[in-house]
Structures are given as C-alpha cells and as structure tokens.
Amino acid sequence: MIRPVYIYGSPVLRKVTQDIDSTYPDIKQFIDDMFETMYHSDGVGLAAPQIGLSIRLIVIDASPME
C-alpha cells in the first residue's frame, strides 16, 4: 500500500522517534509498504516518520547507484 509522504515542516518529522523490535505489530507489512511508497516516489531511502510514524525504521535500496 502506498502511504502519504510527509514533507518538510510537518510536525511528525520533529517528534522524537521510538525504538521498535521484531514484535512491532504488522512490521513485515509495514516494511513492504515503505518500500512500495519509496519506489513510487522514485527514492532510494525512506524513514518511518516520513510516512507519519514516529518509530526508528528506515528502508534503503542503493541499487540505482550501482
């Protein structure tokens, strides 16, 4: 699922993020959603706060830079 991307100035980007672990609810689906959103936005990386969640999670695909 492609999620909305929050841009500079959005309050969620200023919040302190929280640590998570593998027991975070629906973590695998959330990571899949992050990759789908990142690819849709032509990005190479995306952090969870950029899609509205104040957790410490980032996805990166540097293969376009090969």
N, C-alpha and C positions, 0 to 999 in steps of 0.2 A: 504494500500500500504506500503510495507516495504521500508524504506528510508535508504540511506547510512549513516553509523555511522562514525563520525569524531573522530580520536584518538588524544592522547596527542601530542602536537606540532602543531596542526592545528591552523591557525590564527583566525578562527571563535571562538575558545574557549577562546581567550584572549580579545575579544571585550566586551564592557560594554553592558549588556542586557537592553532592553526597557520594561517598563510596558505595559501590554495589558489589555483589558477588554472583556466583552462578545460580543462586537461588532466587534472584530477582524475577518477579512474575513475567512470564512470556518473553524472556530475554532473547531467545533464538529468533522469534518472530520480529521482535523489535530491531535486532541487528539486520535481519533481512530487509525490513522496511527502511532502515537507514541507508543501506547500500542502494536500494531501488531509488530512494529520494536523491542520493548523491549522484547517481548515474543520470537521472532525469534532469538534474541541474548542471550537468557537464562538469562536475567537480572531481577532485582526486581525494578529498577528505571531508568528513562531516562529524561534528561533535554533537552529542545529545542536546545541549542547550540550544543549538541552532534549530532544533525542531520542537522546542518547548519543554524539555525535561531537564531538570537541574540535577543530573546524575553524571558521574565520571565515566563516560563511554565515548569512544571515538572509533570511526572506521576509516581506513585508508586503502586506496588502490593506486599505487605508484606505477603500475604497468604502462600507462600512457607516456611516461617519461623515459621509457627504455630506449 
